[in-house]
Amino acid sequence: MNGRDDNTHTGTISNLSAGLKLVSLADQQQNAVNLNLLQQHLHNETDNSATQNRISRFFANQPTEGYTLFSHRSAPNGFKVAIILLELDSPFNTIFLDFNNGEQRAPEFVSINPNARVPALIDHANDNTSIWESGAIILYLVSKYLKEQGECPLWSDNMVEQSQISSWLFFQTSGHAPMIGQALHFRYFHSCPVPSAVERYTDEVRRVYGVIEMALAERREALIMDLDRDNAAAYSAGTTPLSSSRYFDYPVWLVGDRATVADLSFVPWNNVVDRIGINLKLEFPEVYKWTKNMMRRPAVIRALRGD
């Protein structure tokens, strides 16, 4: 080689070119080191090519209907979107990205999600419209369903209810999920122990659950007072505990009298919170009952299985 960067062949493989530049024939020892580096480059290029081929093939031949969900096996936010798709009986396929091979950085994927994270969704029936961020995806799905079907079981056509559902949805995406994620990171994945970080994020998760617990408890009390009117006076006077009501385990929801995306968005993260030392059953009994009721739903079961 003449040591010159010849760009005549624009289709040359960049990593291979970088590896070849490292080779020096003047020094045998350096040459051996550089040969090893070259082999690493070639190995990485092979992996990247396989990654590019899988992702490129999909984007070159996209379906004409239904949805494609990009997710990851360990990403609760991806399962959150899968729950909503299954609840709405929407046809979709899931591509679980391989982060070890850098599939989330494939140019085609970054073109639909500049944040290079999961989840992301493509609506093939709507000119391959792409949406990223779980909250935005969920709002897109329920809004489209409402427009096409006239009503949506997980949403509302009432502006006041929509705002209440959205408030809880945004609370989940901005306050609930990130705090659990940080607590998990500092507990299991950080390069060195940082007890103060573990404590800070775990305490914040408990604070968040305290907010939800209070909201559900208020809903529980209102429901019991409404449905168990024969004993309402005793409940109000405090002579009979609410826990004695036959409606004490009756499902309650954050907004209205049915499960909406406000509730279901919490499920996948509630499912992993025990890993940071929080026992929902003992610490937040209303959150526990609420979660248990949602975990029994067929769509939730299927989604968490990865169906």
N, C-alpha and C positions, 0 to 999 in steps of 0.2 A: 504494500500500500504506500501511497505517496504522502499520507498524512493530511491530504486536502479533503475538505467536506464537499464532495461532489453531489449536488442536488439535481443532477440531470434526470435521474429516475425518481420521479415524485412519488411513485407507489412503493418505494422501499419501506421495510418495516422499521419503525423508529427505534424500538428497543434493540433489535438486531444490529442496527447501525451504531447505536451507542456502545454496544458490547464489542463490536469489531474495532472501534477506535481505541479501546483500552489495550489492545494487543501490541506489545513491543518486542521486536526480534533482537534488540540489542542486549538484553539482559535475560538469561535463562531463568533465573529465580523469579524475576518480575513476570516473565512470560507465563510461568506455571500458575502464578497467582491470577494473572489476567485471564488465562484459559479457564480457570475455575469460575471467575466472574462471568465470562462469556457463556459458560454452560448454564449458570444461574439465569442469565438473561434469556437464553433460548428456552429454558424450562418455563420461566414466567411468561414468555411470549406465547408458548404453546397453551398454557392455562388461559391467558387473556384471549387467545384466538377462539378457544372453545366457548368461553363466556360470550364473546362478541357474536359467535355463530348462533348460539341459542337465542340470545336477545334479538339479534339482527333478523334471524329467521322469523321470529314472531312479528316484529314490526313490519317486515316486508310482506307478510301474508296474514293480516289481521282478520278476525271474524267480521261478519257483516251484521251481526245482531248480538244481543246480550251484552254482558259486561265482562271485563277482565280486571281482576283485583291483583295487585302486586303486594305481596305480604312477606312475612318471614316467620319461621316456625316458633320463634321466641318473642314475637312482637305482639303484645296485647292489643295495640291499636289496630292492627290488621284484623284480628279476630273480632274486634268491635264492629268493623264494617261488615264482616261476613255475617254476623248476627243480624244486622239490619237487612241485608240482602235476602237472607233466608226467611226472616219474618215477613218480608214483603213478597216472598215467593218469586223473586227476580232471578232470571237465568244468568249464571255467571260461572267463570272458571277462575281458579286461583293459580298464580305463578309465585311460588315461594323462592325468593331471590337467595342466591348463595353469596353471603357477604364475604366469605373467605376467598372467593374468587373475584370479588370486586364487581359483581353484577350490578350493584346499585350505582356504580359509576359508569356504566355503559352509556355512550353518548345518546342512544335512543331513549333510554330511561330518563336520563337527565333532561332530555328535551320535553318530557311531560311532567317532570318533578325536579325543578332546579335545586331543591334542597337535598336531593339524592338520598332520600329516606323512604321508609314505608309507613303507612300505606299510600298507594296511588290507585286510581281507578280510571278505566277507559270505558266510555259509553259508546259502543260500536254502532248502535242504532241512531245515534245523534252525531253523525259525522266524526266519529272517533274523538268526541270531546273528552278531554282528560281533566281530572280533578285531583288535587293533592291536599293533604292535611285531613285527618279523620273527621273533624267537626264539619268542615266544608263538604266533604263527601257525603256525610249523613244528611246534611241539609239539602244537598242536591237531590239525593234519592227520594226523600219524603216529599219535597216540593214537586218533583216530577211526577211522582205517584199521585199526589193530590190533583195535579193538573189533568192527568190522563184518566183517572178513575173517579174523580169528583169527591172522594173522601179518602183519608189515609188513617188506618188504625193506630199508627205510631206518632201521628202529628195532629194538627188541628186546622180547621178553616177559620178559627176565631183568632183575631189578631192579639188579643190579650193572652190567650192560652199559648199562642205561638211565642210570645215574648217570654212567658214563664218557662216554657220548655227550653227555649234557646238559652236562657240564663243558667239553667242547670247544666245544659250541654257545654256551655263555655266554661263553667266552673269546673266541670270534669276535665276538659282538655287543658285548662290553664293552671288549675290548682291541685287537682287530684292525681292525675297521671304523672305529671312531672315530678311531684314530690315523692311518690312511690318509686319512680325510676331512679331518682337521685339516692334515695335510701338504699335501694338494691345495689346501685353502683358502689357506694362507699362501704357497704357491708361485705360485698363479695368480689368486686372487680378492680377496685382502686389499687395502684401499685404499692401503696404502703398504708398501714392502718391510720385512720383519722377518726378517733372516737367522737370528737366534737361534731364532726360532719354527720356521722351516723345518728347521733343523738338529736341534732338539729332537724334533720329531715324526717326522722321517725316521729318526733314531737309534732312536726307540722302536719304529717299524715293523720296523727291522732286529732289534731285540731280540726282538720277537714272533715273527718268522720264525726266529730262532735257536732258540726253544722248539720250534716245529713241526719244524724240521730235525732236532733231536736226537731227538724222539719217533719220527719216520719212520725215521731212521737205525738206531735201536734195533730197530724193527720189521723193517727190512731185514736186519739181522744175524741176528735170531732166525729169520727165514724161511729165510735161506741155510743156517744151521747145521742147520735141521730138514730141508730138502729136498735139500741137497747134502752128505749125510753122508760120502760117500767122501773128501771134501776138508776135512771139518770140523776135523780135527786140524791141518792145515796152516794153515787160517784162524786157529785159536786161537793157534798158535805165531807167527803173523805172517810166516811164510815165503811164504805165498801171499796176495795181496791179495783182499779180498772182491770187488773190481771185476772179477776174472777169472771169477767165477761166472756160469754161464748164467742164474742167477736175479737178477742184479744190476739188471735193468730190469723185473723182474716187479712188478706192482702191489702196493703195500702201503697199508694204511689205518690210520687213527688208532685205531679200535676194531674188533676182530674181523678176519675175513678177507674182508670185503666193504665196499663204499662205503655209508656211512650219512649221515644229515644232519650228523653231526660233520664229515665231509669236504666235502660238497657246499655247505655254507653259506659256505665260503671262496672258492668259484670266482669269483663276479663281482668281488670285490675284488682277487683275484690277477690278474684280467684287466686291471686298470687300474694296477697298482702300478709298472709301468715309467714312468709319467708323473711319478713323484717320484724318478726316478733310480736305482731298484733293479732290478738285473738278476738275476732268479731263477735263470736257467741258470748264471750264473757264481758267484753268491754263495751260493745255497742249492739245490744240485743235487737233493737229495731232494724238496724242495718243488716244484721245476720238473717232475720226472718225475711226481710225484703230481698236479699241476695238469694236465699234458699228458694223462694218462690220463683225467681227468674231463672235459676239454674235448672228448674224442672221443665221449662218450656222446650218443646221439641227443637225449635230453631236454635236455641242456645246450646243444647246438647250436641247437635250436629256441627255447629260452628266450632265449638271448642274441641271437637274430635278432629277437626280439619277436613270434614267432608266437603 
